[in-house]
Amino acid sequence: MTGFPSRATVEHLRSVYKEGTRVRLNHMDDFQAPPAGTEGTVMFVDDIGSIHVNWDTGGSLAVAYGVDSCSVIGEGKP
C-alpha cells in the first residue's frame, strides 16, 4: 500500500476501533510482533489509520493500516 488513508477512512476506523475495543491480531509485518491470535485492547486510532493496541502479552505495537490486520472480538466505549 502506498500513501495515507483518507480522512473518511480514518474516521471509519475510529468508529469501528473505539477505545476499549477488544481485538485479535490476524497478521503483523514486524519482527517484534506478537503471534497471530494474540488479543489486546485498543487505545486509539491515529491520524494515519494505525490502530494502537495494548496487547495482552505486554507489548503495544500499532496495527498499521493497509499492512497489518486485526479483528474486533469485543465492543469498546460508546
Secondary structure, DSSP 4 states (H G I P E B T S, - for coil): --S---HHHHHHHHHHS-TT-EEEEEE---TTPPPTT-EEEEEEE-TT--EEEEETTS---EE-TTT-EEEEEE----
